[in-house]
Amino acid sequence: MGGGDKGLLRLGDVTLLGHVRARLAPQCAELAINANGDPARFSDYGLPVLADTLPDYLGPLAGVLAGLEWAAEKGADAIVTAAADTPFLPHDLVVRLSDAAARKKVPIALAASPDDAGSLRHHPTFGLWPVGLRQDLHAELSGGLRKIMLWAERHGTATALFASAPFDPFFNVNTPQDMVRANAILHGGSA
């Protein structure tokens, strides 16, 4: 996609991140952006920008840790994470992740949807994460762990299953062709 922050690319009149924010804001008490580098590039959003709290850009789990540490300071019990390049994420993501964790009596819930062949496709960047696991996550990241699923499964996970028709709500924009498809979905098609 030419480098830079994919979330700042425009889909219609709004950035991809703007679409994500519009879908998540009604579901959450507060929102924050996890990003490294100059936070000023997100100033239009009026949200806190949380840099990774560990050095060396350790991947998505480091972003989860930054969110957990921010939420702990605010007295929150958990956070929900979502990717900035997924403009059609579910309007009921948070409640369904929470319900899945409660039903299974586990601390973590992750989103999933069926792929075209009917197999389950996990979306580990869309998860419910309890603040109480932040010290464990810090230790695991410091010890070299980088895989979201590996860490999550150590603590117990539930799956919140979302339909993938007429399109997968976790569809993310990675290529110019994906942007064409996203525009078609935005304008009422399923492309």
Buried (B, 14 or more C-beta within 10 A) or exposed (E): EEEEBBBBBEBEEBBBBBBBBEBBEEBBEEBBBBBBEEBEBBEEBEBBBBBBBBEEEBBBBBBBBBBBBBBBEEEBEBBBBBBBBBBBBBBBBBEBBBBBBEEBEBBBBBBBBBEEEEEEBBBBBBBBBBBEBBEEBBEBBEEEBEEBEEBBEEBEBBBBEBEBEEBBBBBBBEEEEBBEBBBEBBEEEEB
